């Protein structure tokens, strides 16, 4: 793509870490290294916040039509 584009650009991969246990991005890191692509991992606590929120706020409240 870079050879044919009329402008210069670079690829950069970004991964959002949701904060779950056992998240493993080694395969992404290795792939990016193999292809000389910058790879950044952004750490978040999305998983924890979502679980805490779901415990307090139901996603689905069943209703029955008669």
Backbone as JSON, one array per atom type, in Angstrom:
{
  "sequence": "XXXXXXXXXXXXXXXXXXXXXXXXXXXXXXXXXXXXXXXXXXXXXXXXXXXXXXXXXXXXXXXXXX",
  "N": [[0.83, -1.19, 0.0], [1.94, 1.21, 0.81], [3.77, 1.65, -1.22], [2.23, 2.36, -3.39], [0.59, 4.46, -2.7], [-0.24, 7.94, -2.96], [0.93, 9.47, -1.01], [2.88, 9.71, 2.01], [2.82, 7.39, 4.66], [2.47, 5.64, 7.79], [1.98, 2.52, 9.47], [0.33, 1.83, 12.53], [-0.36, -0.16, 15.23], [-2.89, -0.49, 17.67], [-3.94, -1.63, 20.83], [-6.57, -2.22, 23.03], [-6.54, -2.88, 26.32], [-8.7, -4.5, 28.34], [-8.61, -4.96, 31.02], [-9.05, -7.47, 31.99], [-8.34, -10.6, 33.57], [-5.58, -12.59, 32.57], [-5.28, -11.6, 29.97], [-3.64, -11.77, 26.98], [-1.36, -10.56, 24.86], [0.79, -11.32, 23.4], [1.0, -12.62, 20.93], [0.09, -10.63, 19.17], [1.99, -8.66, 19.64], [4.3, -10.0, 18.75], [3.65, -10.41, 16.04], [3.49, -7.78, 15.12], [6.11, -6.91, 15.6], [7.46, -8.6, 13.83], [6.66, -7.51, 11.41], [7.56, -4.96, 11.54], [5.88, -2.99, 12.71], [4.67, -0.44, 14.7], [3.41, -0.99, 17.97], [1.07, -0.33, 20.37], [-0.18, -0.71, 23.63], [-3.03, 0.08, 25.37], [-3.9, 0.39, 28.6], [-6.77, -0.25, 30.51], [-9.57, -0.08, 32.82], [-11.97, -1.11, 32.05], [-13.37, -3.57, 32.12], [-13.76, -4.07, 34.89], [-15.27, -1.81, 35.65], [-17.53, -2.14, 34.02], [-18.58, -4.57, 35.01], [-19.19, -3.82, 37.65], [-21.12, -1.88, 37.16], [-23.11, -3.36, 35.82], [-23.97, -5.01, 37.84], [-25.47, -3.31, 39.37], [-27.3, -2.15, 37.68], [-29.75, -3.52, 35.82], [-29.52, -5.02, 32.61], [-31.58, -6.04, 31.14], [-34.96, -6.13, 31.56], [-37.44, -8.29, 32.01], [-40.57, -8.22, 30.38], [-43.99, -8.97, 30.11], [-46.46, -9.42, 27.76], [-49.91, -9.46, 27.76]],
  "CA": [[0.0, 0.0, 0.0], [2.8, 2.39, 0.89], [4.44, 1.84, -2.51], [1.3, 2.87, -4.4], [-0.16, 5.62, -2.21], [0.36, 9.22, -3.37], [1.38, 10.18, 0.19], [3.64, 8.87, 2.92], [2.12, 7.06, 5.88], [2.98, 4.51, 8.55], [0.99, 1.76, 10.23], [0.52, 1.68, 13.97], [-1.41, -0.99, 15.82], [-3.17, -0.2, 19.07], [-4.77, -2.63, 21.48], [-7.15, -1.76, 24.29], [-6.58, -3.91, 27.35], [-9.92, -4.25, 29.12], [-8.37, -5.19, 32.44], [-9.45, -8.83, 32.35], [-7.22, -11.46, 33.9], [-5.06, -13.48, 31.53], [-5.23, -11.03, 28.63], [-2.31, -12.06, 26.47], [-1.21, -9.94, 23.55], [2.12, -11.65, 22.88], [0.91, -12.93, 19.5], [0.01, -9.36, 18.47], [3.31, -8.04, 19.76], [5.21, -10.73, 17.87], [3.26, -10.13, 14.65], [3.88, -6.4, 14.81], [7.57, -6.88, 15.53], [7.86, -9.28, 12.6], [6.36, -6.65, 10.26], [8.06, -3.61, 11.86], [4.74, -2.11, 12.97], [4.6, 0.02, 16.09], [2.25, -1.55, 18.66], [0.86, 0.28, 21.67], [-1.28, -1.28, 24.4], [-3.63, 1.03, 26.29], [-4.48, -0.31, 29.74], [-7.97, 0.37, 31.07], [-10.3, -0.9, 33.79], [-13.31, -1.22, 31.48], [-14.0, -4.8, 32.58], [-14.18, -3.88, 36.28], [-16.34, -0.82, 35.68], [-18.72, -2.74, 33.41], [-19.15, -5.54, 35.95], [-19.79, -3.1, 38.78], [-22.32, -1.21, 36.67], [-24.14, -4.35, 35.52], [-24.52, -5.53, 39.09], [-26.39, -2.32, 39.92], [-28.29, -1.76, 36.68], [-30.02, -4.64, 34.93], [-29.57, -4.72, 31.19], [-32.83, -6.49, 30.57], [-36.04, -6.37, 32.52], [-38.46, -8.97, 31.22], [-41.96, -7.78, 30.48], [-44.87, -9.92, 29.46], [-47.68, -8.83, 27.21], [-51.05, -10.39, 27.85]],
  "C": [[0.87, 1.25, 0.0], [3.48, 2.68, -0.45], [3.53, 2.51, -3.53], [0.54, 4.12, -3.96], [0.54, 6.91, -2.65], [0.82, 10.07, -2.19], [2.1, 9.19, 1.09], [2.81, 8.61, 4.18], [2.8, 5.87, 6.54], [1.82, 3.81, 9.23], [1.34, 1.79, 11.7], [-0.67, 0.88, 14.5], [-1.64, -0.53, 17.25], [-4.16, -1.24, 19.59], [-5.29, -2.03, 22.77], [-7.24, -2.96, 25.22], [-7.76, -3.58, 28.25], [-9.75, -4.45, 30.61], [-8.83, -6.55, 32.91], [-8.19, -9.63, 32.68], [-6.84, -12.28, 32.67], [-5.17, -12.91, 30.12], [-3.8, -11.19, 28.14], [-2.21, -11.52, 25.04], [0.14, -10.27, 22.93], [2.07, -11.97, 21.39], [0.79, -11.66, 18.67], [1.35, -8.65, 18.48], [4.29, -8.68, 18.78], [4.92, -10.44, 16.4], [3.72, -8.73, 14.25], [5.39, -6.27, 14.71], [8.06, -7.49, 14.22], [7.69, -8.38, 11.37], [6.77, -5.19, 10.5], [6.93, -2.58, 11.99], [4.76, -1.73, 14.44], [3.32, -0.5, 16.72], [2.18, -0.95, 20.06], [-0.34, -0.38, 22.34], [-1.75, -0.22, 25.4], [-4.35, 0.25, 27.38], [-5.67, 0.46, 30.29], [-8.54, -0.54, 32.15], [-11.75, -1.07, 33.34], [-14.05, -2.44, 32.02], [-14.55, -4.64, 33.99], [-15.36, -2.92, 36.36], [-17.63, -1.41, 35.11], [-19.38, -3.73, 34.36], [-19.82, -4.85, 37.13], [-21.09, -2.43, 38.36], [-23.44, -2.21, 36.42], [-24.76, -4.95, 36.77], [-25.57, -4.59, 39.66], [-27.53, -1.98, 38.97], [-28.56, -2.94, 35.76], [-30.08, -4.2, 33.47], [-30.95, -5.01, 30.6], [-33.83, -6.74, 31.68], [-37.17, -7.02, 31.72], [-39.85, -8.38, 31.46], [-42.81, -8.76, 29.69], [-46.13, -9.19, 29.0], [-48.79, -9.87, 27.31], [-52.13, -9.94, 26.95]]
}
